[in-house]
């Protein structure tokens, strides 16, 4: 088996991401749990292992607002991205055993007191929607075109070096842009 080389994994294109997100928002045959997990991957580029480890301390659902903390600060989920989270908070599922009624896990597993296994959720999303790895890599590729790497890293809980690698791969190198504008002088910025 050939050794894996960094940067060779498939990325979901922006158009395919949009199609998948539309399917997630519309609901289709996805449960609230699958829809909420897919939002974290398609919109915020989260790794499946981090998704399943979320607790209700990381998520706040009120009548007015849904927020989720992935990195250094809470991110507000606006409509229609908040709907699966509201549904999941109202009915988290897998609460028929004595160990689950007060479970801290957002994505409760089938074993009492445990979150769902990452492999199980990954397989469910792959069979119903998209490859979670390709979706995550595609999302990070697109996000790095929109904001500086340091901001994305802090907001999403990634290492700045990881996001910087994605930024370089996407061609969005903000440091070079800023340096070019500064070198060109004030007339270039206009």
PyMOL commands that set and color helices and strands:
alter all, ss='L'
color gray80, all
select helices_A, chain A and resi 14-26+32-42+48-52+83-90+118-128+132-143+149-156+160-170+174-184
alter helices_A, ss='H'
color red, helices_A
select strands_A, chain A and resi 59-61+66-69+74-77
alter strands_A, ss='S'
color yellow, strands_A
deselect
rebuild
show_as cartoon
